[in-house]
């Protein structure tokens, strides 16, 4: 069971790293759009990415806690 949780944790951590990269690129893109004047739709998509990132972080934290309590 702990091995399965560790595998899930690694997968979530990989997804977080990837999503952080996407968010960084999206932020740069929105910054450019702000200078050009159009950004509402893009801000909504950034918000959706940030929500997904937050949920993944929460899931990662729960898995890490489960692994830690099982390792004792």
N, C-alpha and C positions, 0 to 999 in steps of 0.2 A: 504493500500500500504506500509506504513512504517513497519507494522508487517512482511510483506513478505520480505522486504529488511533486516530487523533484523534477520529473520530466515536464509536467504541466507548468511548473514555476519557470523552468528554462524557456519554454515556448512563450510564455507571457512576457518574460524579460526581453526576449528577442523581438516580440511584437511591439513592446514599448520603445525600444531603440529605433525600430523602423518608423513607428508613428511619430516619435520626436523629430526625426529627420523630415518627415512630410510636413509636420507643423512648422518647422523652421523655414522650409521653402515657402509654405503658404503665407507665413508672416511677411517674408520678404516681398512676395508677390502683392500682398495687400498694401504694403507700404508704398510700393510703386503705384498701385492703383489710386491710393489716397492722393499722391502727388498729381495724378492725372484727373481725379475728381469722381470716379465711380467705384463704389466698394460694398454696397449693402449686401448683395448676393454672396460676395466672397467672404464677408464677415460672418454670415450665417454658416457657410461651409467650414470656416475656421472654428466656430463655436461647436459644431458637430464633431470635428476632430478632437477638440479639447475635451469634450464630454466622453468620447470613446477612450481617450488617454486616461482620464480620471477613473473610469470604470475598470480599465485594465490594471491600474495601480492598486485599486482596492482589492481586486481579485488576487493580484500578486501578494499583497500584504497578508491576506487571509491564508493563502497557501503557505507562505513562509512561516506564519504562526503555527499552522497545523503541523508542518514539518518539524519545527522547533519543539513543539509539545510532544510529538511522537518520538523524537530523538532522545528524549530524557530517560 
